[in-house]
Amino acid sequence: MSRKTAQQPHGPATVTVKGRDMRLRNIGLLLVAALAVWFIAANTGSVTIRLWIPTVTLPLWIVLTVTLLVGILLGLVIARRRAARD
């Protein structure tokens, strides 16, 4: 005789931190964000950037911050399009 057991779908991977369940994805995102802030704060020198025609001199932390924000924005746009497609 076989038993039928209710199959429960697996939820996201979690870990308990100070009594709260946190998703591993959120912990990874926090770690990457902390590393990005540290990297940006550590690079404060000036750099010269040549855009198509003008050449600008900016602090490197501004360039890195703008690059990070553009990357986040593009990632969100791609994720939204992918979610709408599915």
Secondary structure, 3 states (H helix, E strand, C coil): CCCCCCCCCCCCCEEEECCEEEEHHHHHHHHHHHHHHHHHHHCCCEEEEECCCCEEEEEHHHHHHHHHHHHHHHHHHHHHHHHHHC
